[in-house]
């Protein structure tokens, strides 16, 4: 791996994880690991350009069809592709189709950019994770295989116990906290061969778990505010990203406002 490499442009492709939920800013928008990484890369390279095509709720087929061709045409130094996890969380999923869509996206992106980066996404500890773990690990095996075949780098977030800690996850139990996003940005930074600024794998201090009453209150709040709306969208075929434009659709200088 080349150390202290130079990168002048970055395109992020994916779903809500790459859009930045739930790293909420005061103005109501989301920041997230990709924005944090872009800011750090921009500080090293005058004229650095950044695009973020991610849209919450997207499945890997939508990412491969709608985002990958746009990203490939941009010819960036770095492209990150994170997708497929939303598929694995569906009640029914054809993992063969997930593999085919992911393979299509990687085959398009890998030769179009200087460096393609894939990820083994983090998973929150808990009973829901255990239910979907076999699908996730099947997805990650495909990612590892495609990376080896196409010269992509893989950021293994799944293998970091700290990112499974419930304290790293927002109240919706689907998205990382700001601290989680900060660590992901550092993980990608190091994967790109840039000098470490922190050990992103450092585990959180041991803390007394909440009592039974607090846990039940949290569970009820989660079900009312997040789980039931999610189930409603699944039953009606809707997505949280329906009609939503890409976060930053043009590859432009980092300091410029997104053209959405």
Residue, then its C-alpha position, 0 to 999 in steps of 0.5 A: x500500500x502506498x503511504x501518504x498517497x495523493x488524492x485529488x478527487x473522491x466520489x462516494x456511492x451508496x445508501x444512508x450509511x454513506x449519506x451520513x445518517x445519523x450524523x446530524x448537523x445543526x441545520x438539519x442536514x447530515x454530515x457522515x463519514x464521507x463528508x468527514x473524509x472529504x474534508x480531510x482529503x481537501x485539506x491536503x490537496x488544493x482544488x480537491x473535488x468531491x461528489x456524494x451520490x448516496x441516497x438513503x434506502x437504496x438497494x444494491x440494484x438501484x445503486x448499480x443502475x443509477x449511481x455507478x454509471x454516474x460515478x464511473x463517468x467522473x473518473x475520480x481518484x477514489x470511489x467508495x462503494x457501500x451497498x447491499x446491506x439494505x437488501x439483506x435486511x429485507x424479509x425476503x432477498x435473493x442473494x444471487x441477485x444481490x451478488x450480480x448487482x454488486x459485481x456489475x457495479x464493481x466491474x464498472x467502477x474499478x477500471x474507471x477510478x484510481x482506487x475503488x474502496x469497498x466495505x464490510x459494513x458494521x453490525x450492531x450487537x443484538x437479536x436483530x443482527x443475529x437474525x440477519x448475520x448469515x446474509x450479511x456474511x454472505x454479502x461480505x464474502x462476495x465483497x472480499x472476492x470482488x475486491x481481490x479480483x479487481x484490485x479494490x481495497x476493503x475496509x473491514x468495519x464488521x471485524x471491529x468490535x467497537x463498531x458493534x457496541x450499541x453505544x456507537x449506534x443512534x436511537x434508530x439502531x440502523x445508523x451510526x452516531x457521530x463518533x461512529x462516523x468519525x471512526x469510519x472516516x479514519x478507517x477509510x483514511x488509513x485504508x487509502x494509505x494515509x498516516x493514522x491520526x487515531x486508533x479507530x478500533x479502540x473500544x469504548x470504556x466499560x459502562x454499567x448497562x441500563x436497567x430493565x425499565x430503561x431498556x424497555x422504555x428504549x425498546x418502546x420508543x424505538x418501535x414507535x418512532x422507527x420500527x413501525x414506520x420502517x415496517x409500513x414502508x416495506x408493506x407499501x413498497x415505499x422507501x425513505x429515499x423515494x424522490x430524494x436527489x443525491x446528496x452532492x451530485x456533481x464532482x466539484x471543489x469541496x468548498x462549493x455548495x452541493x448542486x442538488 
